[in-house]
Amino acid sequence: MDKFFERLAEDLETYATHAKRKTIEVEDAELLLRRQGYVNDKVPVEVLIEKYLRMDQRRLLIPIATSGNVVIPKKRS
């Protein structure tokens, strides 16, 4: 398990470095999941989030509409 997460962190760091960033973005994780075959046209990342994460974690990652036409979390610019 340690080896898996070490490799995961190295890959994410490589993607950020390639994009000339020091910060790993959500898009880096999505790209990694797509390249590893977990995410594809039939299985979006939201399906994995709903399947494997707790409700409080899902709320942080999947945008939801609330009253007043507000979307939480706000889209990154």
HELIX and SHEET records of a PDB file:
HELIX    1   1 ASP A    2  HIS A   18  1                                  17    
HELIX    2   2 VAL A   26  ARG A   35  1                                  10    
HELIX    3   3 VAL A   45  TYR A   52  1                                   8    
HELIX    4   4 MET A   55  LEU A   61  1                                   7    
SHEET    1   A 2 ILE A  64  THR A  66  0                                        
SHEET    2   A 2 VAL A  70  ILE A  72 -1                                        
END                                                                             
